[in-house]
Amino acid sequence: MSYDIRNNEEESQFETTVDGHTALAAYDLEDPNRIVFTHTEVPEALSGRGLAGAIVKYGLDYAREKNLTVVPQCSYVAAFVKRHSEYADLLAQ
């Protein structure tokens, strides 16, 4: 399924709203070249739809496009990158 995911820069989060509920991956830009994923949240009403993965993928693709180094402070993002090795090169060393 495809979701309308967007970068809400004002709230520092990648997000999508489905059935009136917002799922998100929050981030902090520490400097012009580094993004820290701090929290991923999917409301219970939306669980099991693959939203967290879709949002995190969107965020990681955004990081790649902007040449940002990724710090996966959020355990979900860390696990996602571990499962999807194509994003491992984005991680801060």
TACOR-V12124 format. One record per residue. OMEGA is omega in whole degrees, 0 to 359 (none if undefined). BURIAL is I if it has 24 or more other C-alpha atoms within 12 Angstrom, else O. Layout:
omega = (OMEGA;OMEGA)
burial = (BURIAL;BURIAL)
This chain:
omega = (180;180;177;182;181;174;176;185;180;180;183;178;170;189;171;178;180;179;178;179;180;173;188;168;182;180;171;171;184;174;184;185;187;177;180;176;189;188;173;184;175;179;181;181;182;184;178;181;181;183;182;179;180;180;180;177;178;180;179;176;176;180;180;181;183;181;180;171;185;172;183;178;177;182;179;180;178;179;180;180;178;179;184;187;178;178;184;181;179;186;175;181;none)
burial = (O;O;O;O;I;I;I;O;O;O;O;O;I;I;I;I;O;O;O;O;O;I;I;I;I;I;I;I;O;O;O;O;O;I;I;I;I;I;I;I;I;I;O;O;O;O;O;O;O;O;I;I;I;I;I;I;I;I;I;I;I;I;I;O;O;O;O;I;I;I;I;I;O;I;O;I;I;I;O;I;I;O;O;O;O;O;I;O;O;I;I;O;O)
